[in-house]
């Protein structure tokens, strides 16, 4: 019969939790049911990722809290960051148009845009300081503001190194990230010296 044996998104979420994941990818959010699963996943304490069609972070928030999705504002506070992707139709290149954090407040959740893409210069510029995300990083890691900034700059340099070396293979990037979390100074030093990426990986495993 119609619908017999249906596997819901909630069933998939419960099954994924049995695999003890580090992160959960929910997929595209179009209806209330999918949004419910998204926030249920967040409340398990895992990092959760999903996609939603919207032009700005503000529009994404409005879509979530208004019909037909209707996520309660008390629940939406579990959402930390919204990244808005943009495709330049002239060049076909994708850019991160906005990166924003969600700030709980008495008036309801507010959007704080941290970074914004500047199309004329084709660069991502800092818009505002982080309040919520930085505070939670401090809380859970014990890092100072200076240590957080240093950590971000190190990661930026590593990404610039990979871009400069034209590294596009996901497996190569994954190995660099994996080595970084085992021994950060090894990858940081390789990036500073502009060493060959494949050689850096080979030397690590040799």
N, C-alpha and C positions, 0 to 999 in steps of 0.2 A: 504493500500500500504506500501511497504518497507520504513521504516524510519518515518512513520507518528506517531506523538505523541512522538517523541524522546525528552528525557529530558537531556540536556547537563550538564556538570559539572558547567558551568557558571550559569545555571538556579538554580542548587542546592546551589551554593554559595549565589546568591541573596536571595533565600528562607531562607537560614540559617541566614543571616544578619537580617531578620525580627524577629528572635527569640532572638536577642540581646545577642549573645554568648560572653563569656570571651575569648574563644579560638576557633580556627577553625582547624579541621583536614582534610586535602585535600586527603591524601592517597598516593598511589604510583605514581611516576612521570616516565613515559616512553616516552611520546610524547610531541611535542611542545604545543598542546592544553592544556594538563594537567599542563605544566609549566606556561603557560599564566594565568591559573586560580590561580595557587599557588601565583604568584607575584601580581595578581590583589587582592587576599585576603590580602596579606601583606600590600598593599597600603590603605586598609581600616582602618589601625591602630590597628588591632587585632594581638595577638600572633597566629602564624600559624605553623602547624607541617605537615611534609610530609616525605615519604621514597623514597629512590633512591638506586639502586644497584651500589656499588663502593667499592673498597678495601681500599681506603684512602680518606681523606678529599680533597687532591689535585685532585684525580681522579674524585670525585664527582663534583668539580668545573668545571673540563674540560668537563665532560659529559653535564653539563648544558649549557656551552657557545659554544660548538661545535655542528655540525650537528649530529643527526637530530633535536635536541631540540632547539639549537640556541637562547638562551636567550641573549639579548644585554647586554654588560658589564655595561652599565649605569643603567640597571634595576637590575642586579645581586647584586648591592650594598645594596638592601633592605634585603638581606640575612645576618643574623648576625652570627649564629652558625651552625656548622655541627658536629654531633656526629656519629662516626663509630662504629657499633656493630660487635663483632667477636665471633664466636662459636668455642671453643676448642674441636676438634673432639675426642681427647683422653678421655676427662672427660664429654663432652656434656654441659659444663658450658658456659654461655654467659658472655662476658666482654665488657666494653666500651674500644675499642682499641684506639680511639683518640677523643679528644674534641678540635675543632678548631674554631677560629673566622675569619670572612672575613674582610679584611682591604681594603678600597678603596684607589687607588693610581693613579698617572698619567699614569703608565704603565699598568693599569688594576687591577682588584681585586686580592689580594694576600691572601694566607692562613697563618694564625699564629696559630700553634698548641700549645694549652694551657696545655693539659694533655695527657699523653700517658701511655698505659698499658705495664708493664714490665713482660713478661711471666715467666721468671726464678724465680722471687720473688712473682709472682701473686699479683702485686700491681699497683695502678694507681699513677704515679708520675707526679709532676708538670714539665712542659717543659719550658714554657716561661710566662712572665707576660702578662696580658690582657691590650690592649690599648683601643680598641673601646668599648667593652662591659662595662668595668669598667667606662669609661668616660660617657657613656650614663646612667649608674646607678646613677652616681654622679649628672648628669644633671637633671634627673627626680625625684630623691629622696632627693637631698641635703645632702646625706651621705658623710662622709669623707672616705679616704682610710682605716683608722683604723676601722671605723664603718662597712665598707663593709667586711673587714677581720674577724671581730668579729662575724658578722652575718653568714658568711660562716662556721666558726668554730662551732658555735652553731648548725647549721643545720647538720654538719658532726657528731657531738656528738649524736644528736637525731637519725640519721640514724644508727649509730653504736649500739645505745641502742636497736633499733628495730631488727637489725640483731642478736645481742646477745640474745635477747629474742625469736628469731626464729619466728618473726611475718611475716606471708606470706599472710594473708587475706587482699584483697584490701580494703574491707570496714573498717577494723580496722586501716589500714594505713591512709585511707581517713579521719577518725574521728580524728586521731592524728594531721594530717595536718590542719584540720579545726579548732581544738582547738588552735593549735599553732598560727594561724593568728588572733584569737580572743584575746588570752592572752599568748604571747610567753614565759614569765617567768614561767608560770605554767608547761609547757611541758619541758622546759630547766631544771627546778628543778627536775622533775620526772626522766629525763634522767641521771642527775648527781648523783642522789641517787639510780639509777638502780631499780626503783620501778616496780611493776607488771603493764604491759601495760593495761590489761583489767580493773584492779582496778583503774588505773589513769583515764580511760574513764568514768567508773562508778561513781567515786567521782565527776567528773566534772558535770555530768548530774543530780546528786542527789541533 
